[in-house]
Amino acid sequence: MLQQQIARWANADIVIYVGCGERGNELVDILETFPTLTDPHTGRSLMERTLLVANTSNMPVVAREASIYVGVTIAEYYRDLGYDVVMVADSTSRWAEALREVAGRLGQMPVEEGYPAYLASRLAAFYERAGRVTTLSGQKASVTLIGAVSPPGGDFSEPVTSHTKEIVQTFWALSKELADARHYPSIDWNDSFSAYVNIAQQWWAKQIDPHWLEYRNEALKLLAHADELARIVNLVGPEALSATQQWVLISAALIREGVLQQSAVDEIDSFCSPEKQMLLLSLMLNIYHQGMALLEIGIPVQQLADLPLLAQARRLKSQFQSTELDKLRQFESEVRTQFNQIRVEYGGEIIKITAD
C-alpha cells in the first residue's frame, strides 16, 4: 500500500515499478489496481504514466538481476528525455539472494551469510545511478530510486540492510509493532533517518514556514521522550508518572495519531499538502505547550486529558482538505481560547503560547 501511494502521489512524470522476485499475486494485484486509480496530477488513469517490470518468485533466479537493471535503464532513458522519474524496486533483498545463489554456483568465495564479497559494491553501483542531471537540451531531469529491503525476521543487522543503510541517504524503517497497532504507514520515527534534513529545511523555510526545523526537532524529541516513559509504564504502571510526564504521553499520542498516522483509503487523508502538515504539527505542539502551562498552575492532568478538543484534533487530518487551511487556523484559535478559559476559571491570567 505504501509503494502504491508513492506511485500515485509522487511529484514525478514517470513511475516505474519493478517487482523483483515477489509473489505473483502481489504483481497481479498491482496490474488490477493501478488501472482503476486516478492520477491526481492529470485526472486520467494512473497507468498512463506507470511502467511495470514483472519478475515473480517462480521465474529464473538470474532474471531478478536483469529486472532491476532493466528498470533503472528505462528510468535513465526517460530522464534523458527531460522527465522526472521515480523507480520503486520491490525488493532488493530478492535481488541480493539471486546474487548469492549465482555466486555459489560459480564457486566464488562467500562472506557474511553466504553473500558474495561484492554485494556492497553492487548495491552502491545501483543506487548511485539516481540523481538530478542537466540534459543535453538544457532541461533539468532526475531519477529517484526507492528500494524496498525485506530482512529475514526483521533483522536490520543482516548484510543487505546494513549495506543499504550505509549507502543510501534516506531510510524508512517499517515497524512490526506499529503495524500490529494498526498505525499506518508503519514508519518508525526512531530508526528512520535522512541526511537531507538541512537541504529540506532550506526549501521548507522558503516555501512553507521558517520554523519547520524547530518544529520537527521538538516533535522528534517529544516522541523519543514518550517512548522512554512508555517503557516505564510497562514496568511499574502509569501511577509512577508525574502529571507533566502523563501529559507528554498524551501529547505524543496526539502527534502520532493526528500527524504521522495516515489512511490510504480515506479520500481526504490519502494526501496531505506541506502547508497542511505544518498547520497540523503546529497545532499539536501548541496544545502540548498550552497544557504544560496549565499544569504549572496546578490544573489536574486528568481534566486536560478529558477535554473534547483532543479527540477533535486527532480527526482534523481526515475532516479538512489540504485546501481548507483557514478552517484549521480557526480551530487552532478556538483551542487557544478554550485553554485560556480554563486558565481564567482556575484563577490564572490569559496567556498566549505558540509552538515557536
PyMOL commands that set and color helices and strands:
alter all, ss='L'
color gray80, all
select helices_A, chain A and resi 2-9+24-36+46-49+62-80+92-105+112-114+119-127+152-154+159-167+176-180+197-207+212-236+238-240+243-260+274-296+301-305+308-318+325-345
alter helices_A, ss='H'
color red, helices_A
select strands_A, chain A and resi 14-22+50-56+84-90+131-134+140-148+170-171+193-194
alter strands_A, ss='S'
color yellow, strands_A
deselect
rebuild
show_as cartoon
